[in-house]
Amino acid sequence: MNVLTFDSNEKLNEAGANIITGLIQTNPRAVLGLATGGTPVGIYEQVVGDYRRGLVSFKNVRTFNLDEYVNLSVDHPESYHSYMNKHLFSHIDLPAANAHIPNGNAEDLEAECRSYDERIEDAGQIDLQLLGIGHNGHIGFNEPAHALIKGTHIVELAEETRKANARFFDAIDDVPKQALTMGVGTILKAKMILLIVRGVDKAEIVRRALTGPITTDCPASLLQTHPHLIVLLDQEAGSLL
Ligand SMILES: O=P(O)(O)OC[C@H]1O[C@](O)(CO)[C@@H](O)[C@@H]1O
């Protein structure tokens, strides 16, 4: 595990973007696993900057997002479809057909999960998986549980997660109760994982995830077993290490 701590958001964003841009420069057909939430916004901004400066093209890149809410219209401003268009997809030359996000409005959600796994499988291994972390240690929407699920599945969101994400909605009641998420098996199969964490409110979960016991009570602790994990932290998030 390689843990890097930064004294400014700008430096952290630049480091994250350099890893993504650098990977695509060496492998223009890279398969990226993408995350949403507040954490990666600044990194996507930098990547868009790299694209505009002509440093990178996404023409042959394929992307798979970690998760999407169930029963939230794709046009809703807080759907992860809208998020990805707003922060990344509408600014770069990634073909729409190469961008995959689970369909939380599918009539048959189980079938959608199986089809999502097949699409990931067909693309080959994910070369780089971006991850944020929830305050309870969730990765994607894999919430703490007695057992974790390998592939894409439907998940009941933890109350803590709905509260944390309520800041993006008008009211907590508007936050969906379910989501589709890539499973931890798929996440851990990625060749490289880039975990990004910011803020003092995440310091304790960063400590548990990176130095605590490996347990399904803290899904992010499973990342300790990954052979190529890079962690980018701001000083606050890294303050308890
Ligand atoms: O970056 P945030 O908004 O703190 O969210 C933490 C994590 O929870 C999620 O919102 C759930 O998948 C992720 O997108 C994110 O990485």
The ligand as an SDF file (V2000), in Angstrom:
LIG
                    3D

 16 16  0  0  0  0  0  0  0  0999 V2000
  -17.1770   11.4050   -1.4320 O   0  0  0  0  0  0  0  0  0  0  0  0
  -18.3210   11.3920   -0.4710 P   0  0  0  0  0  0  0  0  0  0  0  0
  -19.4380   12.2950   -0.9480 O   0  0  0  0  0  0  0  0  0  0  0  0
  -17.9020   11.6410    0.9340 O   0  0  0  0  0  0  0  0  0  0  0  0
  -18.9350    9.9250   -0.5090 O   0  0  0  0  0  0  0  0  0  0  0  0
  -18.2060    8.7930   -0.0980 C   0  0  0  0  0  0  0  0  0  0  0  0
  -18.5320    7.6210   -0.9580 C   0  0  0  0  0  0  0  0  0  0  0  0
  -19.8980    7.2800   -0.8990 O   0  0  0  0  0  0  0  0  0  0  0  0
  -20.4580    7.1890   -2.1800 C   0  0  0  0  0  0  0  0  0  0  0  0
  -21.2310    8.3260   -2.3870 O   0  0  0  0  0  0  0  0  0  0  0  0
  -21.2840    5.9420   -2.3720 C   0  0  0  0  0  0  0  0  0  0  0  0
  -20.8840    5.2390   -3.4610 O   0  0  0  0  0  0  0  0  0  0  0  0
  -19.2880    7.1470   -3.1040 C   0  0  0  0  0  0  0  0  0  0  0  0
  -19.6470    7.6270   -4.3450 O   0  0  0  0  0  0  0  0  0  0  0  0
  -18.2520    7.9140   -2.3950 C   0  0  0  0  0  0  0  0  0  0  0  0
  -17.0080    7.4690   -2.7670 O   0  0  0  0  0  0  0  0  0  0  0  0
  1  2  2  0
  2  3  1  0
  2  4  1  0
  2  5  1  0
  5  6  1  0
  6  7  1  0
  7  8  1  0
  7 15  1  0
  8  9  1  0
  9 10  1  0
  9 11  1  0
  9 13  1  0
 11 12  1  0
 13 14  1  0
 13 15  1  0
 15 16  1  0
M  END
$$$$
